[in-house]
């Protein structure tokens, strides 16, 4: 696992502190940041798939089916954890 040192703007630091220390949505800053990165990667994959679908023609899959397929691919590649 890679160790990083990052800086946050005041509003982002306050948001992160609230999520970790007040709302207790996350156990640590690292857990919160890793979760946000996973979500961003998922969004990126969905966008890429939608662009590919737009350029390649129509699909019979629903949005939910496309999203489920992408999430499964990310899980198989170890890029998404539940």
Buried (B, 14 or more C-beta within 10 A) or exposed (E): EEEEEEEEEEEEEEEBBEBBEEEEEBEEBEEBBBBEEBEEEBEEBBEEBBEEEEEEEEEEEEEEEBBEEBBEEBEEEEBBEE
